[in-house]
Amino acid sequence: MPIAKITSGLSRKARAIWQEQRTAVIDAGIVGLLGGFIYLIAMSHDAFEWLHTFTRTHEHWELDEFLTASIVLTFMLAAFSTRRVFDVRGQIARRRAAEQEARRLTLYDARTGLPNQQMLSNEFESGKAALTSQDKLCAVHVIDLHHFRKVNDAHGHATGDEAILFVAQRLSALAYGKGIVARLDGDKFAILVSFSSGSAKHRRFARRIIRTVSEPMHLGDLSVAVGANVGVALYPGDGETLQELLRSAHLALSNAVNDDRRTISFFKPEVDAMMRKHLILEQQLGCAIGNGEIVPYYQPLVDLASRSTVGYEVLA
């Protein structure tokens, strides 16, 4: 290892120790300086000789026993204070550790240790300016594991958790040095990667995601295989914030889920417009029925062979 790296590491450790022990060192320095100052004053005025003479002159007062008791009490108080200082420092250290753990839980997924959506959003916002200045595009890949519920149902939730962790490790290795992997919820992950503007690397990367996830996983004595569908949204065309990009990627993913288990789907604005139109139409239809503007009539559907009712169709 180069000497420069060793020196840099030692300096970082020294700075960390100084930050932790700074208050104690300053307090000890102040106490030491104060004690030294008092000692110098006592020496300059022959205080010790005066004290010796005074105790011998007033020996009947038993001042030596009083001074001895004072010295013993001082050492006891010093020992107690030292003990209390260490106790308080321990409490502060435990509180800081609890606060750091709380912050970690708000930014990382407890099961896999991957960043969560909040952490992913923070990273995206902090790097957005660099993307614009360097003329890069950012691709948000939302990955949905295919048939993962069947793994849970067939082998139990413990095996399912192992599979999730296995997939998280594979995706982390795939994106190492290229982007950030996050777990959104359940069996969904997201990868945030930047590419040169105008390149098709994001398409090749999406294909690598599917190949990586689809490889069989060996979990103990079991060999488990899951597929993956990927929805992709690009910054800045498909959204300005991470929330908008995730929404666009999820919308693209909903089209991929309707296909086979190894599909890549990119966000299309016309699909978004069509879904918004359908949503508005459903809301208007519900309001019209609720207000009595449309009166539905239910006509039975009859199986001619068995002459039994198999369903109803709505006429209005």
Secondary structure, DSSP 4 states (H G I P E B T S, - for coil): --HHHHHHHHHHHHHHHHHHHHHHHHHHHHHHHHHHHHHHHHHHTTHHHHHHHHHHHTGGGTHHHHHHHHHHHHHHHHHHHHHHHHHHHHHHHHHHHHHHHHHHHHHB-TTT--B-HHHHHHHHHHHHHHHHHTTEEEEEEEEEEETHHHHHHHH-HHHHHHHHHHHHHHHHHHHTTTEEEEEEETTEEEEEEEEETT-SHHHHHHHHHHHHHHS-EEETTEEE--EEEEEEEEETTT-SSHHHHHHHHHHHHHHHHTS-SS-EEE--HHHHHHHHHHHHHHHHHHHHHHTTSS--EEEEEEETTTTEEEEEEEE-
